[in-house]
Amino acid sequence: MIADKSPTVGRIQLYLAIVAPSELAQLFYYTKSLACVEPFKVSGENILNLFDLLLEKQSKRRQDHGRRVTIAFVQALCLIFKKGSVLCCFQHEFEFFSGLWDHVGEEGEAFIEEGAYIVCSIIAALFIDGTAARPSDFRVAYAAVLSEPAELRIPSARRFWGTKPKHGTIRLEGRVPSDWSTTFSSLNPTHHAVYLATHTLSILLKRTRKNVLPAIHAFLAFLWTLSLCPQAMLVLETEVPWNELVEFLNSLECSEGYSKRLGRESFPDPQIRGPGRSYLLPEDFQFRGQVWADLYFPAEVFVGELVEDTYGAYPLRVERCLWLGHRIASMNRWIKFNFSLYRFEVKDPAVQMESSSKRATVFKNASDLVASVSKPAADVGQGSNGDEDNENYEKRLERGAREDEWVGVDANGEEDGHWEVVEHEGAVDI
């Protein structure tokens, strides 16, 4: 397939978007065409037109309740890329957050692919707020690290984090506009994407099901590359739910044979399971070609066979996630691995970072404004009727939470129809 031979070429990703079978897959390939190593240079205006069509298509499908969560996500991300209404974006995000918990259970194996699409699309939003003349800050930071010899990147990053730089030196914008007409043209869409990414991660980390692993794998891989790219990580580190990440990693179990290899620096050998048995996972090919993934994969890694994308790949995903956890811990900044207790622990700097996080406050303020500020007649794709959304949300709640197939999780809770960020053990409800 030509996409496998030229994964870094944005033009090819755009063609894949056009023939993709679902709106979420289309969004993934559209964003990848802009966030890959060689972005499609004429994508700017053309892709905005495609986002218009995607928004319009999604708007016409508002009654398709079975796909409401992905519809809300696609609309929110399109508004970020198009620099549309900030409050409309928040509104769609709240619907996405409130339905994501149940959606993971309802989709089953389908979320294996969906989860990776969602996470990769959010990550892409961090890399596309720029132009050819002035690339995004994340793209510039990654380009600087990628220009270094590969063998120097990890030692260089460890030296930087060893200086114990103060967290929060790059302050994220936390202002929420008080009217529906304010767009991302006047606010930083990259900072908003950070909040969206880390809150999505927070929800998924508490949803202890096998089908969330590809999405968590994507987040962990990205966090590992961020640790190698300090100027980018400093933007994001205060918003990462480090405690929840550690709890998730400690819930995973791998084979005794593999546990002895977790401390290795090198990427897991594609032939580690014997001749003809590849370590490559389906989501690896989704990551491949994006700027950040160049810091994740060795150049020669894409050989061998593709692991079949079913729950049978679960042990491989567990091993990869734990390996990434050890790599992040090796930076001695956010988490550590206690070899006596054989478990991950949060380091003090990360505890302080979480206490200074703005994420919950930003979403709480936005929730209050979305609920109280009068909204003008909705443009296509800019938002839906709030009363209709709340009514349909209540109907979804009546169905109740399904029993988790891996670890029993009670996702029931009281809701009053008002979007509010409430974090408690085992669930995140919006």
N, C-alpha and C positions, 0 to 999 in steps of 0.2 A: 504494500500500500504506500502511495506517495507520501502520505502524512507521516509514516514511520521513518521514511528516508530523509524528510526535511521537517522535523518537529519544531524547529526554531523559526520557521517562516510564517509570518502572520497572514499572508495572502492565502495560504493553504487552509489555515484555521478558519478563515472567513468562508471559504467554500464549504468546509465541513459544517459550519453553522447553518448554511442555507438548506442543507439536506438533512439536518438533525431531526430526529423523530418527535421531540418534545420541546416545549418552550424553554424548560430549564436547560436542556442540552444545547439549544440554540444560544441561550445567554452565556453558557460556559464557553462555547467556541468563539462567540463574538468578543468576549472579554479577553480570552486567550490570544486572539489575533492582535490585541493592543498591548498585552502584557508579556508577550514572548520576546525572545532575544532579538529577533528582527521584526519589530511591529509593522503592521501593514500601514505604510506611511500615508496613504490616501484614505485611511479608515476614518479619520476624524469626522468629517461631515457625512460621509456615506453611512458610517455606523450609527450616527445620531439619527439618521433617517430610518435605519433599520430598527433602532430602539423605539422610534415613534410607532412603527408598524407593530412591534411586539407589544407595546403598551396598549395599543388599540385592540389588538387581538385578545389580550388578557382581559381588558375591560369588558369585552363582549361575552366573556366566559365567567363573569362574576357569579352566576347561579350554579356553576359546577362546584358544589360544595366539597366533593371528594378531593379536589385539587386546590382548595382555597389556600393552603399553607404555601405551596410552591408559587401560586399566582401572586400572593402578597409579597413573597420574597423577590420574585422577578420584577415586580413593579417598583419595590423599594430600591433595588440596585440600579434599575434603569434610570430612576430619578437622580441617583448619585452621579451616574455617568453623564447624564444630560444636563446636570446642574439645575435640576428642577426645584419645585417647592420643598423646603426643608420640613415643614410640618406635615405635608402629605407623605413625605418619606417616612417620618416617624410613625404616622398612622398605619402605614403598611407594615412597618417593622413590628409594631405592637401586635398586629394580627398574626404575623409570622411567629413571633415569640410565643404568643398565647396558644397557638396550635401545634407548635413543633413537638412538644412532649408526646401528645397523642399520635401525631403523624408518624413518628418513628416506630411506634408499635403497630399502627395500622398498615404501614407500607411493607413491613417484613423485609424480605430479601431485596425488594425494589429500592430500599433506602441505602443499600450498599453502594450503588452507583449514585443515587441522588445526593447522599451526604457529601461525597467527594466533589460533585459538581458545585454544590452550595459553597463549600469552604474555598475551593479554588477560585470561584467567581468573586468572593469577598476579598481574598488575597489580591486578586488582580486589580481591585479598586484602589489599592495602595500604590500601584505602579503607573497608573494612566493619567493622573492629574498633572499633565505637563504637555509640552510641545517639543518638536524636534530641536528648536533653538534653546528651550529651557526644559529639560526632562524633569520628571518628578524627583523629589528628594530621595525617595526609596531607590529609584533606578540609578541615580548618581552614586548613592552609597554602595550599592551592590557592584556597580561597575568598577569602583575603586578597589574593592576587595578582590574581584575577579581578575584584575590586572596584576595582582601579586602571584608569584609562583605558588602552585597548589600546596607544596610541602611547607610553606611559611605561614599559611592562613591560620591554622589552629594555634601554633605557638604565638603568633602576633595577637590573636584575640585573647589568649590567656594572659599575656602580659598586660593588655589593656584592662581587663577585668580585675587583674591582680592589684591595680592601683586603687581599687575600690572607689570608682567615680560616684559622685553623689547622684542619687536618682531624682527624677523630676526636673532635671536641668532643661529639658525641652518640654515646655508646658503645652498640653493639649487644649485646644479651644473648647470651652464648656458652655458658651452662650447659646441659648435657645431662642429663636425669634418669636415675637409675640403676634405675628400676623402670617397669614397663609401665602402672601405674595413674595416673601423673602425667599430667595433661592440660594443654591450653593455657589453661585457666582460671587456672593459677598461673604460666604463662610468657607472654611477649609474642608472640602469633601474628604480629604485623606484622613483628617482627624475623626470625622464622623465614621469612616470605614473602620477605624481602629475600635471605636465603641461597638459597632455592629459585629465585628469579628470576635472580640473578646466576650461579649455577652452571649453570642451564639455558642462559643466554646463552653462557657459556663453551664448552659443548659444541657449540652450534649455530654459533658463530663458526668453529669448526675443521672443520665439515662443509661444505666449499665446494661446494655444489650449488645449482642454480637454485631448487629448491623450498623452500629455507630462507629466501629473501629476504623473503617476507611476514612471517615471524616476526621477522627482524632489523629489518625496517622498523618493526614495532610497538615493539621495544625502543628503536631510535634515536629514534622520535617521542616516546616516553615520556621518554627521557633529555634530549631538547631541552626538553620542558616542565619537567622537573625543574630544568634550569639556570636557567629563569625563576622558579623557586620555591625559593630557596636553603634555606629552613628544612626542606624535604622532601629536597632533594639532599644536605644534610649528613648525613642519616641513612644514605644509600645509597652515597655516592661512594667510600668506602674498599673496598667489595666489588665494584665494577665491574671486569671484566678489561680494563683500558684497553689494554694491549699487544696483546691478541688482537683487540680492536676495531679498532685501527689497522691491524694486518696484514690484517684482512678488508677494510677500506675500500680499502687499497692494492691489493688483488687485483681490484677492480672496474674496469671500463673503460666509458667512455661516449663518445658521439659528440663530435667536435671542436666542433660547433656548440653543444651543450649545455654543454660544459666552460667556455665563456666566461660562462655565466650562473650558475655555481655560487656566486659570491660575492654574489648578490643577497639582500637582507634579506627581501623579500616571498615569501610562499608561491608556489610555481610556478603561473603563470596557467593556469586550467583550459582556456583556449583557445589555449595557447601553441603547439599543434601544428596550428593552423588551425581555421577554422569547423567546428563539428560534431564536432571531435575533443577529447574531454575528457581531462584529465590524471588524473581520479579512478580509483583502483584499487579492486577489490572490498573489500580489507581496510579502506579508508577508512570504509566504511559500518559495519564492525564496531567501529571506534574511535568513530565518531560517537555523541554522546549521553553518553559517559562524562565524568566530571568533568575528568580530565586532558586529554582531547581538546579541550576548549574553549580551551586555550592553544595548540593545534596548528593548528586550522583557522580561517581567517577566516570571518566569518558568512556571506559570500556565496559560499563556495567550492563548495557542492553544487548545481552547475548542469551542464548538458551530459550527455553520454552516459557510461555505465559502460564501462570498459575490460574486454574479455572476459578472464575469469580462466583463462588458459592460459599456457604458456611464451612466448607472443607478447607478453605484458605485461612480459617480463623487462627490456627496455631502459628502460622507464618506472620500474620498481622500482629499477634501478641508479641512475638519475638522482636519484630521490627520496632514496635512502640516502646518496648523495654530497652532495646538498644539505644533508641533516641533519647529516652529518659536518662540513661547513663551518660550519653554524650553531653546533654545539657548540664547535668550535674558536674561534669568534669571541668566546667568553667568556674565552679566554686563561687557562684554569685547568687543564684535563686533557689536551687534545691541541692541536696546532697544525698548520697547513698550510704546508709549505716550498715556496714558489713557485719557488725556484731548481731544486729537485729534483722538483718537482711530485708531492709525496707527503705523507701525514700522518705526524706524529711525536708521540711521547708526551712530555709536559712533565714536568719534575722532580717537581712536587708529586704527579702521578699515580703516578709510580714509587714514591714514598714511601708513598702510600696502599696500593698493592698489597702492599708489604712488610709492612704492618701489618694486612692483611686477616685476619679470623678464619674465613673460610668453610671453608678446607681443614681447619683444626683441628677445627671443629665437626663436620663430616661424618666425619672420622677417628675422633673420640671416640664419635660415635653409632654408627659401624660396629662398633667394638669392643664396645660395650654390647649392640647388637642381636644380635651373634654369641655373647655370653657369658652374658647375663642370661636366666634361665629365664622362659618366657612362659606365662601362664595360658591356660586354654582360651579360644580366640578367640571374641569376640562377632561377630555379623554385621557384616561390613564393617570390622572393626577390624584384621584382619590375616589372613594365610594361613599355611599350614604352611611353616616355613622350609626343611625338608629338601626338600619338593616344589618350592619356588621354586628352590633351588640346582640340583636335578636338571634341571628344565626349562630353566634358564639355560644349563647345560652343553650341553644338546641344541641350543639356539639357536647356541651358539658353534661347534658342529660344522659348521653350515651354511657358516661362513666369511663373510667380508665381500665384498659385491658391488663390482665395479669401478665407481668413480664415473663418471657419464656426462658430467660437465663437466670436472673436474680429477681426475686419478687420485689416489685416496687409499687407502692401505693401512691398514685398520682392524683387522687381525689382531693378536692379542696373547695372552699366556699369562694364564690365570685359574686360581685355586685354589678357587673357590667361596666365598671370603670377600670380603665387600664392603670394598674399600679404595680411597680416593681416590688415584689415581696420575695425575699430569699430565705429559705429555711432548709433544714436537713432533708435531702432526698428529692427536692423539687425546686424549680424556679417557675413561678407563675407571673404572668404579666396581665 
